[in-house]
C-alpha cells in the first residue's frame, strides 16, 4: 500500500527552520551605557525637581549589569553633558528667585562638577553600600555618611583653593535668594543648615534606592526598606535633644545659662531625628500597604496618595508620628518575630 505523502502543514511542523529555539540577539552593551548615561545627564541639566533622580539611571546600571557598566554609563553621561553645554555655548541660567538677581550662570566646568556630585557620586556610594552591607537600611546609612564626608572634604578643599567661591558660599547665596533675607529665617536656617544638608542627602539617596529597585528588584529579604527600624539609643538621643532645646528657648530657659553651640547642636539633632522617624513611619505605612491584596491600579493610586501626603506640610507629620509610635509600641511586631532591622 502506498504511503501517504505529508501535507504542507505537516511539512512545516516536521521541518523547523534553523533559527527555531534560539534566543534573540542581545543588544550592544555600549548602547545600554549610552542610554543610562544620557538620561542621567538630561536629568542633571534640567535644574528642577527631576534632578534628584539623576543618580537613578547610573545606579540601575551598577545594580543590574555590574561595575563595568556603571562606570561606562557615568563616562557616557559626562560626555553627553559636555556636548550639551558645548551646543548651548554659554551654560545654563538657574533661576533661584523671581527676579533677575537670583540667576546664576553655570559654566561648563561647574556643570561637570555638579554632574559628578549630584549623579555619579551618589550612584557610586549607593552601589558600593548595597554591595558591602547585608540590608538596605544599613546600605542607606553607610552611603549617606560616605557621601556627606566626601562632600564636606571637597567643599573644604574648594574653599581653600578658591576662597569665596566654595559650596558654603553658594548655599548661603541660594538661601538668601529663597528666604528674601529675612533675619529670623536666616538665623534659624543657618543654625540647622548642617542637619538640612544631611537630611537632603539621606532623602535623595533613599528616593533613588527605592526607584532603582523598581527596575532591578530586591537583593534578598534584607533589602526590604519596609523593615526600617531605628535602634533604641536613637530615641534616647532624640529626647535629650528635646530637653536641651527646652532649656535654651522653652519655659526652662531662665533656669539654665544660655549656650548657642548647645542650642545649635540640639536643633540639628532634632531635625535629623524627625527625618529618621519620618522614614520609619513611611516604612510602617508601606509594610502593611504592600501586604494588602490590591489590584495594580489600586496600588498605583495608593502610592500617589502617599506622595501627595509627603509633600503637604499638614499631612507629612503623620509619617513622623507613626514612626515615633512604632518606636514605642512596635506596630510591625519586628522584635517579636525577630525580623531583620537596622540593629542587625
RODO-2510 file (C-alpha; in nm, 4 decimals, decimal comma):
residues 344
     n   res          X          Y          Z
     1     x     0,0000     0,0000     0,0000
     2     x     0,1476     0,3340    -0,0989
     3     x     0,2426     0,5636     0,1874
     4     x     0,0516     0,8879     0,2176
     5     x     0,2518     1,1975     0,1402
     6     x     0,2517     1,4608     0,4201
     7     x     0,0616     1,7787     0,3591
     8     x     0,2094     2,1288     0,3662
     9     x     0,1115     2,1813     0,7323
    10     x     0,2867     1,8591     0,8372
    11     x     0,5953     1,9592     0,6425
    12     x     0,6132     2,2882     0,8321
    13     x     0,5733     2,1107     1,1640
    14     x     0,8258     1,8363     1,0908
    15     x     1,0896     2,0623     0,9370
    16     x     1,1573     2,3570     1,1723
    17     x     1,3744     2,6373     1,0499
    18     x     1,7343     2,6668     1,1550
    19     x     1,6611     2,9609     1,3954
    20     x     1,3840     2,7848     1,5886
    21     x     1,4528     2,7814     1,9635
    22     x     1,7429     3,0280     1,9572
    23     x     1,7151     3,3426     2,1754
    24     x     1,7045     3,6832     2,0100
    25     x     2,0396     3,8625     1,9763
    26     x     2,1491     4,0697     2,2749
    27     x     2,1748     4,4440     2,2391
    28     x     2,5095     4,6133     2,2319
    29     x     2,6448     4,6829     2,5803
    30     x     2,7675     5,0248     2,4775
    31     x     2,4103     5,1177     2,3844
    32     x     2,2958     5,0392     2,7397
    33     x     2,5674     5,2656     2,8805
    34     x     2,4765     5,5440     2,6379
    35     x     2,1059     5,5274     2,7281
    36     x     2,1631     5,5305     3,1033
    37     x     2,4343     5,7975     3,0879
    38     x     2,2424     6,0320     2,8604
    39     x     1,9312     6,0016     3,0780
    40     x     2,1343     6,0892     3,3888
    41     x     2,2908     6,3865     3,2086
    42     x     1,9490     6,5104     3,0966
    43     x     1,8021     6,4845     3,4468
    44     x     2,1033     6,6663     3,5890
    45     x     2,0753     6,9527     3,3386
    46     x     1,7086     7,0430     3,3875
    47     x     1,7695     7,2093     3,7308
    48     x     1,4264     7,1200     3,8626
    49     x     1,2622     6,8552     4,0803
    50     x     1,3547     6,5616     3,8474
    51     x     1,7225     6,6393     3,9132
    52     x     1,7012     6,4439     4,2403
    53     x     1,6562     6,1260     4,0309
    54     x     1,9730     6,1872     3,8276
    55     x     2,1666     5,9093     4,0114
    56     x     1,8944     5,6508     3,9394
    57     x     1,9927     5,5545     3,5787
    58     x     2,3581     5,5099     3,6756
    59     x     2,2604     5,3178     3,9904
    60     x     2,0400     5,0860     3,7829
    61     x     2,3356     5,0200     3,5528
    62     x     2,5527     4,9382     3,8561
    63     x     2,2990     4,7062     4,0213
    64     x     2,1812     4,5277     3,7071
    65     x     2,4946     4,4927     3,4927
    66     x     2,7851     4,5373     3,7325
    67     x     3,0594     4,7883     3,7952
    68     x     3,1876     4,7976     3,4386
    69     x     2,8525     4,9087     3,3016
    70     x     2,8082     5,1634     3,5799
    71     x     3,1439     5,3242     3,5088
    72     x     3,0672     5,3233     3,1345
    73     x     2,7291     5,4891     3,1974
    74     x     2,8972     5,7564     3,4129
    75     x     3,1517     5,8273     3,1390
    76     x     2,8788     5,8415     2,8731
    77     x     2,6743     6,0820     3,0852
    78     x     2,9751     6,3072     3,1361
    79     x     3,0393     6,3091     2,7603
    80     x     2,6768     6,3945     2,6825
    81     x     2,6803     6,6735     2,9413
    82     x     2,9882     6,8268     2,7777
    83     x     2,8158     6,8042     2,4387
    84     x     2,5015     6,9690     2,5758
    85     x     2,6962     7,2602     2,7213
    86     x     2,9043     7,2956     2,4042
    87     x     2,5903     7,3256     2,1944
    88     x     2,4393     7,5793     2,4318
    89     x     2,7624     7,7756     2,4299
    90     x     2,7227     7,9909     2,7402
    91     x     2,5974     7,7467     3,0002
    92     x     2,2604     7,7354     3,1734
    93     x     2,0987     8,0009     3,3916
    94     x     1,9412     7,8656     3,7090
    95     x     1,6755     8,0992     3,8480
    96     x     1,6694     8,0879     4,2271
    97     x     1,4247     8,3709     4,2793
    98     x     1,1513     8,5504     4,0953
    99     x     1,3701     8,8439     3,9977
   100     x     1,6823     8,8578     3,7857
   101     x     1,9010     8,8888     4,0966
   102     x     1,8757     8,5147     4,1628
   103     x     2,0092     8,3949     3,8280
   104     x     2,3399     8,2101     3,8281
   105     x     2,5119     8,1186     3,5009
   106     x     2,6780     7,7806     3,5223
   107     x     2,9964     7,7315     3,3219
   108     x     3,0838     7,4001     3,1601
   109     x     3,3313     7,3123     3,4336
   110     x     3,0741     7,3910     3,7030
   111     x     2,8145     7,1713     3,5328
   112     x     3,0658     6,8871     3,5180
   113     x     3,1286     6,9204     3,8921
   114     x     2,7537     6,9321     3,9552
   115     x     2,7041     6,6159     3,7489
   116     x     2,9808     6,4338     3,9358
   117     x     2,8461     6,5369     4,2770
   118     x     2,4719     6,5077     4,2052
   119     x     2,4604     6,1973     3,9828
   120     x     2,7857     5,9980     3,9783
   121     x     2,8941     6,0177     4,3429
   122     x     2,5511     5,9227     4,4916
   123     x     2,5171     5,6329     4,2460
   124     x     2,8668     5,5023     4,3244
   125     x     2,8211     5,5273     4,7015
   126     x     2,4826     5,3540     4,6881
   127     x     2,6130     5,0792     4,4615
   128     x     2,9131     5,0200     4,6865
   129     x     2,6993     5,0297     5,0011
   130     x     2,4413     4,7818     4,8698
   131     x     2,7234     4,5504     4,7663
   132     x     2,9078     4,5574     5,1001
   133     x     2,6191     4,5664     5,3501
   134     x     2,3536     4,2983     5,4108
   135     x     2,0479     4,5240     5,4453
   136     x     1,9070     4,8170     5,2537
   137     x     1,8800     5,0295     5,5688
   138     x     2,2460     4,9839     5,6562
   139     x     2,3427     5,0497     5,2962
   140     x     2,1498     5,3752     5,3035
   141     x     2,3150     5,4850     5,6295
   142     x     2,6609     5,3846     5,5037
   143     x     2,6128     5,5638     5,1700
   144     x     2,4778     5,8804     5,3367
   145     x     2,7740     5,9021     5,5726
   146     x     3,0242     5,8412     5,2937
   147     x     2,8626     6,0945     5,0624
   148     x     2,8466     6,3635     5,3329
   149     x     3,2103     6,3019     5,4276
   150     x     3,3329     6,3244     5,0694
   151     x     3,1191     6,6328     5,0017
   152     x     3,2494     6,8157     5,3093
   153     x     3,6081     6,7301     5,2132
   154     x     3,5538     6,8605     4,8587
   155     x     3,3868     7,1768     4,9911
   156     x     3,6740     7,2477     5,2293
   157     x     3,9327     7,1897     4,9587
   158     x     3,7480     7,4117     4,7115
   159     x     3,7203     7,6821     4,9757
   160     x     4,0970     7,6721     5,0277
   161     x     4,1698     7,6737     4,6550
   162     x     3,9060     7,9316     4,5577
   163     x     3,8130     8,1455     4,8616
   164     x     3,4673     8,2957     4,8329
   165     x     3,3544     8,0527     4,5600
   166     x     3,3083     7,7356     4,7627
   167     x     2,9999     7,5291     4,8308
   168     x     2,9040     7,7040     5,1541
   169     x     2,9072     8,0464     4,9866
   170     x     2,6815     7,9193     4,7063
   171     x     2,4420     7,7656     4,9593
   172     x     2,4322     8,0929     5,1507
   173     x     2,3529     8,2846     4,8309
   174     x     2,0765     8,0382     4,7453
   175     x     1,9226     8,0685     5,0926
   176     x     1,9380     8,4463     5,0775
   177     x     1,7535     8,4432     4,7442
   178     x     1,4915     8,1927     4,8595
   179     x     1,4280     8,3426     5,2044
   180     x     1,4410     8,7040     5,0813
   181     x     1,6968     8,7947     5,3518
   182     x     1,4525     8,7533     5,6396
   183     x     1,6724     8,7862     5,9538
   184     x     1,4709     8,5412     6,1655
   185     x     1,4575     8,2720     5,8968
   186     x     1,8211     8,3168     5,8019
   187     x     1,9229     8,2863     6,1677
   188     x     1,7416     7,9580     6,2270
   189     x     1,8182     7,8106     5,8866
   190     x     2,1825     7,8968     5,9446
   191     x     2,1719     7,7101     6,2765
   192     x     2,0267     7,3926     6,1322
   193     x     2,1991     7,4114     5,7912
   194     x     2,4233     7,1037     5,8552
   195     x     2,1192     6,8957     5,9509
   196     x     1,9234     7,0195     5,6488
   197     x     2,2051     6,9192     5,4158
   198     x     2,2385     6,5754     5,5789
   199     x     1,8628     6,5161     5,5652
   200     x     1,8543     6,6236     5,1998
   201     x     2,1298     6,3742     5,1169
   202     x     1,9510     6,0975     5,3089
   203     x     1,6151     6,1578     5,1388
   204     x     1,7680     6,1849     4,7901
   205     x     1,9624     5,8604     4,8343
   206     x     1,6548     5,6882     4,9782
   207     x     1,4402     5,8031     4,6842
   208     x     1,6949     5,6823     4,4274
   209     x     1,7362     5,3473     4,6030
   210     x     1,3595     5,2936     4,6106
   211     x     1,3217     5,3982     4,2459
   212     x     1,6078     5,1797     4,1214
   213     x     1,4634     4,8742     4,2970
   214     x     1,1541     4,9005     4,0766
   215     x     1,3772     4,8057     3,7820
   216     x     1,6371     4,5814     3,9460
   217     x     1,4331     4,4115     4,2177
   218     x     1,5355     4,3489     4,5764
   219     x     1,8597     4,1753     4,6592
   220     x     1,7249     3,9397     4,9236
   221     x     1,4925     3,9978     5,2181
   222     x     1,7384     4,2298     5,3897
   223     x     1,6999     4,4814     5,1073
   224     x     1,3386     4,5488     5,2100
   225     x     1,3174     4,9127     5,3252
   226     x     0,9762     4,8426     5,4800
   227     x     1,1694     4,6856     5,7691
   228     x     1,3363     5,0174     5,8548
   229     x     1,3751     5,0294     6,2340
   230     x     1,5892     5,2614     6,4411
   231     x     1,7774     5,1317     6,7455
   232     x     1,6649     5,2285     7,0940
   233     x     1,9541     5,4700     7,1540
   234     x     1,8208     5,6999     6,8796
   235     x     1,5094     5,7646     7,0881
   236     x     1,7302     5,8427     7,3890
   237     x     1,9304     6,0944     7,1887
   238     x     1,6101     6,2425     7,0463
   239     x     1,4690     6,3002     7,3980
   240     x     1,7984     6,4569     7,5104
   241     x     1,7842     6,6998     7,2159
   242     x     1,4281     6,7997     7,3101
   243     x     1,5359     6,8626     7,6698
   244     x     1,8324     7,0753     7,5586
   245     x     1,6115     7,2894     7,3339
   246     x     1,3656     7,3452     7,6204
   247     x     1,6457     7,4645     7,8445
   248     x     1,7509     7,7232     7,5843
   249     x     1,4298     7,8570     7,4299
   250     x     1,1491     7,6985     7,6332
   251     x     0,9942     7,7593     7,9724
   252     x     1,3094     7,6266     8,1431
   253     x     1,5310     7,8926     7,9842
   254     x     1,5564     8,1195     8,2948
   255     x     1,6924     7,8289     8,4982
   256     x     1,9871     7,7473     8,2696
   257     x     2,2711     7,9538     8,1198
   258     x     2,2479     8,0483     7,7537
   259     x     2,4646     7,8387     7,5197
   260     x     2,4452     7,8996     7,1464
   261     x     2,6535     7,5908     7,0490
   262     x     2,4316     7,3675     7,2634
   263     x     2,1184     7,5114     7,1040
   264     x     2,2552     7,4652     6,7518
   265     x     2,3633     7,1073     6,8264
   266     x     2,0262     7,0181     6,9801
   267     x     1,8312     7,1734     6,6909
   268     x     2,0378     6,9799     6,4369
   269     x     1,9758     6,6608     6,6319
   270     x     1,6010     6,7258     6,6335
   271     x     1,5913     6,7805     6,2573
   272     x     1,7855     6,4613     6,1885
   273     x     1,5759     6,2629     6,4374
   274     x     1,2487     6,3836     6,2864
   275     x     1,3690     6,2832     5,9387
   276     x     1,4731     5,9363     6,0582
   277     x     1,1421     5,8724     6,2340
   278     x     0,9608     6,0096     5,9283
   279     x     1,1260     5,7354     5,7237
   280     x     1,0332     5,4791     5,9878
   281     x     0,6708     5,5943     5,9723
   282     x     0,6795     5,5608     5,5945
   283     x     0,8181     5,2094     5,6368
   284     x     0,5331     5,1230     5,8756
   285     x     0,2763     5,2507     5,6263
   286     x     0,4158     5,0528     5,3339
   287     x     0,4788     4,7432     5,5476
   288     x     0,1017     4,6965     5,5679
   289     x     0,0120     4,8634     5,2377
   290     x     0,2145     4,6239     5,0186
   291     x     0,0708     4,3243     5,2037
   292     x    -0,2843     4,4160     5,1048
   293     x    -0,4388     4,2234     4,8163
   294     x    -0,4945     4,5151     4,5822
   295     x    -0,5009     4,5461     4,2064
   296     x    -0,2062     4,7181     4,0338
   297     x    -0,4218     5,0234     3,9666
   298     x    -0,5208     5,0490     4,3343
   299     x    -0,1561     5,0194     4,4390
   300     x    -0,0570     5,2975     4,1989
   301     x    -0,3321     5,5181     4,3403
   302     x    -0,2171     5,4382     4,6936
   303     x     0,1442     5,5287     4,6132
   304     x     0,0289     5,8528     4,4513
   305     x    -0,1790     5,9368     4,7585
   306     x     0,1239     5,8742     4,9806
   307     x     0,3332     6,1062     4,7627
   308     x     0,0661     6,3748     4,7986
   309     x     0,0700     6,3361     5,1772
   310     x     0,4516     6,3585     5,1797
   311     x     0,4729     6,6979     5,0097
   312     x     0,1955     6,8634     5,2111
   313     x     0,3206     7,0076     5,5430
   314     x    -0,0115     6,9423     5,7149
   315     x    -0,0076     6,5694     5,6396
   316     x     0,3610     6,4779     5,6217
   317     x     0,3803     6,4943     6,0025
   318     x     0,1577     6,1839     6,0097
   319     x     0,4506     5,9695     5,8954
   320     x     0,6796     6,1092     6,1678
   321     x     0,4101     6,0441     6,4281
   322     x     0,3671     5,6873     6,3013
   323     x     0,7426     5,6346     6,3282
   324     x     0,7505     5,7583     6,6870
   325     x     0,4551     5,5373     6,7808
   326     x     0,6241     5,2369     6,6193
   327     x     0,9420     5,3088     6,8172
   328     x     0,7471     5,2770     7,1427
   329     x     0,4837     5,0110     7,0623
   330     x     0,6430     4,8076     6,7765
   331     x     0,3457     4,8247     6,5407
   332     x     0,5003     4,5756     6,2962
   333     x     0,5978     4,3227     6,5684
   334     x     0,9540     4,3121     6,4364
   335     x     1,1036     4,2420     6,7763
   336     x     0,8546     3,9645     6,8471
   337     x     0,9230     3,7860     6,5188
   338     x     1,2990     3,8622     6,5264
   339     x     1,2992     4,0010     6,1726
   340     x     1,5827     4,1919     6,0094
   341     x     1,6092     4,5579     6,1138
   342     x     1,8698     4,8253     6,1418
   343     x     2,0061     4,6721     6,4610
   344     x     2,1097     4,3515     6,2872
***
